[in-house]
């Protein structure tokens, strides 16, 4: 698991390789990742948008930006959390991804929180620094 805390918002990510959806013979590798966003602060916050930076094993980077996550813009009161699962394909057997969520507090403050950078590696594959 990978974790980062920014502005009292903790983001934890757990990636998983999906062998049944991957086809290495066609350079198609797929991972799911489960994200937990927990408000450890004392004011409510709402997730507005995301910015993912996805890098494959050859160093090619793709930026993915959009509103919310999985079609939602969750609002988290102090002590609440939101979990979701999503996924990403790569054309290489390893890579990494991370980024930021753009948040707004109930007091109107806009700020970014870190999504920890996490490794995408096929089981049994040679791990490499990307």
C-alpha positions as CSV (number, residue, x, y, z in Angstrom):
1,X,0.0,0.0,0.0
2,X,1.0,3.6,-0.6
3,X,-0.1,6.5,1.5
4,X,0.3,10.3,1.6
5,X,-1.3,13.0,3.8
6,X,-1.8,16.6,2.7
7,X,-3.9,19.2,4.5
8,X,-5.1,16.4,7.0
9,X,-6.5,14.4,4.0
10,X,-5.0,10.9,3.8
11,X,-4.9,9.1,0.4
12,X,-4.1,5.4,0.4
13,X,-3.7,3.4,-2.8
14,X,-3.4,-0.4,-3.3
15,X,-2.6,-1.5,-6.8
16,X,-3.3,-5.0,-8.2
17,X,-2.2,-6.5,-11.5
18,X,-5.1,-8.0,-13.5
19,X,-3.7,-11.0,-15.3
20,X,-7.1,-12.0,-16.6
21,X,-7.5,-8.7,-18.4
22,X,-3.9,-8.5,-19.6
23,X,-2.4,-9.9,-22.8
24,X,1.4,-9.7,-22.6
25,X,1.8,-11.1,-26.2
26,X,0.0,-8.0,-27.4
27,X,1.9,-5.6,-24.9
28,X,-1.3,-5.0,-23.0
29,X,-1.1,-5.0,-19.2
30,X,-3.9,-3.9,-16.9
31,X,-3.9,-2.9,-13.2
32,X,-6.7,-2.0,-10.8
33,X,-6.1,0.3,-7.9
34,X,-8.2,0.8,-4.8
35,X,-8.2,4.4,-3.4
36,X,-9.2,5.5,0.1
37,X,-9.5,9.2,0.8
38,X,-9.9,10.0,4.5
39,X,-10.6,13.4,6.1
40,X,-8.6,13.5,9.2
41,X,-9.1,17.3,9.6
42,X,-11.7,19.3,11.4
43,X,-13.6,20.9,8.4
44,X,-15.6,19.2,5.6
45,X,-14.0,19.0,2.2
46,X,-15.2,18.1,-1.3
47,X,-13.2,16.4,-4.1
48,X,-13.6,18.5,-7.3
49,X,-11.2,17.0,-9.8
50,X,-8.2,14.8,-10.4
51,X,-4.9,14.9,-12.2
52,X,-3.1,11.6,-12.8
53,X,0.4,11.3,-14.1
54,X,0.9,7.8,-15.6
55,X,4.3,6.7,-16.7
56,X,5.1,3.4,-18.5
57,X,8.3,1.4,-18.3
58,X,9.8,3.3,-21.2
59,X,9.3,6.7,-19.5
60,X,6.4,7.8,-21.6
61,X,4.0,9.9,-19.5
62,X,0.3,10.4,-19.9
63,X,-1.6,13.1,-18.0
64,X,-5.3,12.4,-17.2
65,X,-7.4,15.2,-15.9
66,X,-11.1,15.3,-15.2
67,X,-13.9,16.2,-12.8
68,X,-14.4,14.0,-9.7
69,X,-13.6,10.3,-9.6
70,X,-15.6,7.6,-11.1
71,X,-18.3,10.2,-11.9
72,X,-18.6,11.4,-8.3
73,X,-17.4,14.4,-6.3
74,X,-17.5,13.1,-2.8
75,X,-18.0,15.4,0.2
76,X,-16.2,14.3,3.4
77,X,-17.0,15.5,6.8
78,X,-14.3,15.2,9.5
79,X,-13.6,11.5,10.2
80,X,-15.4,10.3,7.0
81,X,-13.8,8.5,4.1
82,X,-14.5,7.6,0.5
83,X,-13.3,4.5,-1.3
84,X,-13.3,3.6,-5.0
85,X,-11.7,1.2,-7.5
86,X,-10.4,2.2,-10.9
87,X,-7.8,0.9,-13.3
88,X,-5.3,1.7,-16.0
89,X,-3.7,-0.2,-18.9
90,X,-0.1,0.1,-20.0
91,X,1.8,-1.2,-23.0
92,X,4.8,-2.2,-20.8
93,X,4.9,-4.7,-17.9
94,X,5.8,-2.0,-15.4
95,X,5.3,1.7,-14.7
96,X,4.1,4.0,-12.0
97,X,1.4,6.6,-11.4
98,X,0.5,9.3,-9.0
99,X,-0.9,12.8,-9.0
100,X,-3.2,15.2,-7.2
101,X,-6.9,15.7,-6.3
102,X,-8.2,19.2,-6.3
103,X,-10.3,19.9,-3.2
104,X,-12.4,22.7,-1.7
105,X,-13.1,23.1,2.0
106,X,-16.5,24.1,3.4
107,X,-14.8,27.5,4.1
108,X,-14.2,28.0,0.3
109,X,-10.4,27.2,0.4
110,X,-9.2,25.5,-2.8
111,X,-6.2,23.2,-2.4
112,X,-4.5,20.2,-3.9
113,X,-3.8,16.9,-2.1
114,X,-1.2,14.4,-3.1
115,X,-2.0,11.0,-4.6
116,X,1.0,9.0,-3.6
117,X,3.1,7.7,-6.5
118,X,2.7,3.9,-6.7
119,X,4.4,1.2,-8.7
120,X,2.7,-0.9,-11.3
121,X,4.6,-4.2,-11.7
122,X,3.7,-7.6,-13.1
123,X,4.0,-10.4,-10.6
124,X,7.3,-12.3,-11.1
125,X,8.5,-9.6,-13.4
126,X,11.8,-7.8,-12.9
127,X,11.2,-4.6,-10.9
128,X,12.8,-1.6,-12.5
129,X,13.1,2.0,-11.6
130,X,11.1,4.0,-14.1
